[in-house]
Amino acid sequence: MDITRLILDDHAEIRRLFALIDEIDGKETETLSALWQRLRALLDAHAEAEEQFFYPTLLKIGSGAADADDAKDETKDAIKDHNEIRDAGAEVDKHSPGSTAWFEAVAKVNEHNGDHLAEEERQGLADFRRHADLELSHTLALQFARFEAEHLTGVAPVNKDPDGYVRKHD
């Protein structure tokens, strides 16, 4: 089991849920609401699991990949992105499912999230794979999988200070 594979699997599921929402008529409010609740829970639990297990380890072993200067840069940016995704998600909840404003708010979450996933895949995940041995990746994957299973309905979305997060875990 590999934590980067679990993270990538979540990324695929997140993209799939956004695509499903895009294909549903606004009159199908119960379906849209159910899909959004599932997507929001996954986004929040996924971000929290990364913040508890993946990024603290990346800070210790990473050196930066692609266009990131170092692991601190990758981590600060990811925490900032998670905050933007949480905030955009909270905006969705202010609108009636299926309304124009609701779809626009979901699109904003998708925009923030899409940018984050691409950057994380190019930087943090690549950096981790270069520096982590199989045992470490497996151990973190077990913790990550357990956390997400225990928080299937999500977690309380709490923004974090990117600089403070790095100071705490570095």
NORFENLIN-V975305 format. One line per field, one symbol per residue. burial: I if it has 16 or more other ideal C-beta (glycine too) atoms within 10 Angstrom, else O. A space follows every 50 residues. Layout:
BEGIN
burial=???
END
This chain:
BEGIN
burial=OOIIOIIOOIIOOIOOIIOOIOOOOOOOOOOIOOIIOIIIIIIIIIIIII IOIIIIIIIOOIOIIOOIOOIIIIIIIIIIIIIIIIOIIOOIOOOOIIOO OIIOIIOIIIOIIOOIIOIIOOIIIIIIOOIIOOOOIOIIIOOIIOIIOO IOOIIOIOOIOIOOIIOOIO
END
